[in-house]
């Protein structure tokens, strides 16, 4: 299904960026492989990641990864 809500995610440090990318794209137990309703894109203009999903609670949980 198409996402119904989106939110900006900006990591506080470069260490956090690496952890976030590993959680999203890791080989085992990645968010993408576990949840097909979650999507993320990078906005070049604003230099931020945009997470999209089915609800606010889902995005809040993934933002805490």
C-alpha positions as semicolon CSV with decimal commas, in nm:
position;residue;x (nm);y (nm);z (nm)
1;X;0,000;0,000;0,000
2;X;0,098;0,360;-0,052
3;X;0,220;0,556;0,253
4;X;-0,031;0,788;0,417
5;X;0,201;0,991;0,642
6;X;0,559;1,116;0,622
7;X;0,808;1,277;0,857
8;X;1,157;1,419;0,837
9;X;1,437;1,230;1,012
10;X;1,767;1,402;1,079
11;X;2,041;1,224;1,273
12;X;2,223;1,414;1,544
13;X;2,570;1,280;1,472
14;X;2,760;1,093;1,202
15;X;2,767;0,788;1,428
16;X;2,386;0,795;1,436
17;X;2,374;0,814;1,056
18;X;2,572;0,491;1,029
19;X;2,349;0,313;1,281
20;X;2,034;0,436;1,107
21;X;2,158;0,324;0,765
22;X;2,251;-0,018;0,904
23;X;1,903;-0,061;1,053
24;X;1,741;0,037;0,724
25;X;1,962;-0,148;0,480
26;X;2,133;-0,418;0,684
27;X;2,154;-0,769;0,546
28;X;1,972;-0,929;0,840
29;X;1,655;-0,799;1,008
30;X;1,647;-0,470;0,817
31;X;1,339;-0,252;0,841
32;X;1,287;-0,279;0,464
33;X;1,281;-0,658;0,469
34;X;1,047;-0,674;0,770
35;X;0,795;-0,401;0,679
36;X;0,694;-0,346;0,315
37;X;0,474;-0,048;0,412
38;X;0,776;0,160;0,524
39;X;0,967;0,373;0,275
40;X;1,244;0,630;0,305
41;X;1,385;0,879;0,056
42;X;1,660;1,139;0,081
43;X;1,566;1,497;-0,005
44;X;1,874;1,657;-0,165
45;X;1,734;2,011;-0,141
46;X;1,679;2,001;0,235
47;X;1,955;1,747;0,317
48;X;1,722;1,527;0,520
49;X;1,567;1,184;0,508
50;X;1,191;1,156;0,465
51;X;1,034;0,847;0,620
52;X;0,691;0,739;0,496
53;X;0,455;0,482;0,637
54;X;0,104;0,388;0,738
55;X;0,081;0,576;1,067
56;X;0,245;0,813;1,312
57;X;0,317;0,540;1,567
58;X;0,499;0,330;1,306
59;X;0,723;0,623;1,207
60;X;0,789;0,719;1,570
61;X;0,906;0,366;1,646
62;X;1,138;0,356;1,344
63;X;1,275;0,702;1,425
64;X;1,395;0,568;1,760
65;X;1,610;0,303;1,589
